[in-house]
Amino acid sequence: MDAEGPEALSDLCLTQVCCSLDALCSRRADGSMCLSWALLFPQEVVDQLLRKMGTKGILNDTTVGIFRNCEELRLRRASIRFCPVSAEAFRLALCPHRLQELDASWVSGGLTGADIVSGLASNLECRSSLQRLSLNGLHLDWESLMEDGGTHVGFSSLQGLRTLSLANTDLTDAVLEDVCSLPQLESLDISCTVVSKLTALLDCKSTLKSLIAHRLRQLDMSPTGLFFVFSQLHALRHLDFSDDHITSDDSDGRDGDETVRQLLEGIPQVLPTLVSLDISGRKRITEAAVRAFVEARAGLVFMGLLATGASSSDVLTSQKNLKVTGEANENQVCEALRRYRDRECFTREALIHLYNLITDIDTPRPDMLKLVLGGMQSHPTSLHVHLVATACVFNLTTRDLAEAMPISLLSSTVNQLLYAMKTFPNHQQVQKNCLLALCSDYILQDVPFDKYLAAMLVINWLSRHEDPILQRMAVAVISILVAKLSTEETAQLSEDVSIMKQLLAIVQQKAMVGVVDSTLKFALSALWNLTDEMPTAARNFIECKGMELYEEVLESYYGEPSIEQKVLGLLNNIAEVEVLQDDLFEENLLEHILGLLQDSQVEHASIMTWTQLEREMVSYRSFHPFYPLLQTGQPSGVQLWAVWAIHLVCSQNASHYSSMLEKEGVTELLKALAAHPDTHGDIKGLSDSILRMLEQHGGDTGPQNS
């Protein structure tokens, strides 16, 4: 079982509801959805359903309509984060609820902060019930707010608000004044806004416990003025006054840096209740100042010091309850990745330090992989983040480290790697990192991910690059992925003639110099798998002069079983396509094949000595080609080869093949072989062994001969 455990039953049920919305709903005149019938849902489940619809990417103006029914579907903690919801849909579906929390960060669809505040304020219950509001990344459009019946509508209309997050908005000094008039405001995030003055904070100095003011580039206050404002916030327990160290030059933020110095060197009576201070990215911070600050505050639980150069002081490690973000050790770096997931500058910085820490790692660290994945998911378009993160993924999953990771974590990570390959197709190092991570037998064989997308991305990359090392990895990945595709996916892939041409070109390139290496073997395997049960691919192979090339390969590599096996495998695939069989009647080609029939490696008596492989080398989409080989009138050597091949795949994956053998009638053929008096003993033994395996996996094989 996955180390993280199975998915919760409630999550599975909500996922099923999301997948079945069309069947469960009717449509209103405006096109919005309405549940055809609805019992009174448990309140927490309604919140979870809204959130699940958002994470599944199906929450929009149409589907959010189900929440207009606020009698049976009662929302309290609503999240429409990143969802395309319009102002009208928001007003009709969410505003009638007695909300306690709302996260509308980064909503698309034209919904503004003004739309949200005016909509919520229109519900008298919401004015007092709403305690937490997140509008990060939205255009506030504050000028559009009008007087409502002579009463000003603004944040101050939501008198119950305790937590407000306005990071990355067009928050102005005037709006900040309105915000700070809230009588119960305890937590405020104004990061990455254009406010120039913080004096309005003095209006909530007796209630404000947490202030996040990261990267205030338009701040226009002297160090003395800033220090005075901070010193008056007597209830403040957490202060984040960090800065983006990457995009700023030495002159940017100098007043803020000086204010931080004064805070560090000030007396403990300044901000007496402070237990958390984040000054990551600030310049001119000394270890001596940090030491003095920490030693003067016994209750300190967090210190943010990433990219300050001041996180190495021994006083930071001597405090048991103190968590620190920095670069001095593994704990500091991991803490930075946890806390700064939404901040690209710090995520990038922390990943660089993590990469240096794990270059020679030999212990599985799923906790680290999870942090790296989180950084990639939070910054899907950041080349800088993915450049370092993909390298970290390779280091954390290389060799046998991947096998100790939770399957679900690996699955999410591989899908994120594919997203990186798709997003940054022309960045060679990102592509190389992703290929290195994918080129793992365990990941390719045992981890679930979109294998068709992976095959297409790697094939597209292969067409643009000729680096021999990367070419070898790419062809290896393709050869395994093609064998894992469904019949429909393989058919879709086989229609692209350029894929066939690329793989044949690699075979020709290697054959010209007579080299026997893994790249040649993987390319031959990929062609073998690509033509299996695929007439279109087989025809493309012939039209691309593949027959002539393979004749040369058989001649050049005579006596190389690893090469001959793959060449003959593809020729077998062509022989199974009746309309293409005439293309095999070429004198030189037949001479090579007849010569190989005399080889000791394929003598019928040697079949029983062939080694059973531990991992799957071949997979079958159908057993139809085996029908004529399993007839009781066939020569024993033919029967033995066919039964051996079926036994091989069943011994490796009986649960997969048992239903296929039964459905396609092969089980009956095996019973007939086992019962026939003229059947060779070895064939009977293998047939009985197969039937026993099928019986153990639930197949209805009936009575068997012993």
Salt bridges, closest charged atoms under 4 A:
ASP11 OD1 - LYS52 NZ 3.83
ASP22 OD1 - ARG27 NH2 3.54
ASP30 OD2 - ARG68 NH2 2.81
GLU88 OE2 - ARG91 NH2 2.66
GLU101 OE2 - ARG77 NE 3.49
GLU101 OE2 - ARG132 NE 3.84
ASP103 OD2 - ARG81 NH1 3.25
ASP141 OD1 - HIS139 NE2 3.86
GLU147 OE2 - HIS152 ND1 3.78
ASP170 OD2 - HIS139 ND1 2.83
GLU186 OE2 - ARG162 NH1 3.01
ASP240 OD2 - ARG343 NH2 2.82
ASP243 OD1 - ARG217 NH2 3.35
ASP243 OD2 - ARG282 NH1 3.97
ASP244 OD2 - ARG215 NE 3.86
ASP257 OD1 - ARG282 NH1 3.21
ASP257 OD2 - ARG284 NH2 2.92
GLU258 OE2 - ARG261 NH2 2.58
GLU265 OE1 - ARG261 NH1 2.55
GLU295 OE2 - ARG291 NH1 3.31
ASP314 OD1 - ARG291 NH2 2.36
GLU330 OE2 - ARG365 NH2 2.88
GLU335 OE1 - ARG338 NH2 3.29
GLU335 OE2 - ARG339 NE 2.66
GLU349 OE1 - HIS245 NE2 2.98
GLU349 OE2 - HIS353 NE2 3.07
ASP367 OD2 - ARG365 NH2 2.79
ASP441 OD2 - ARG615 NE 2.75
ASP446 OD2 - ARG615 NH2 3.37
ASP517 OD2 - LYS510 NZ 2.99
ASP532 OD2 - ARG621 NH1 3.46
GLU668 OE2 - LYS671 NZ 3.47
ASP682 OD2 - HIS680 ND1 3.82
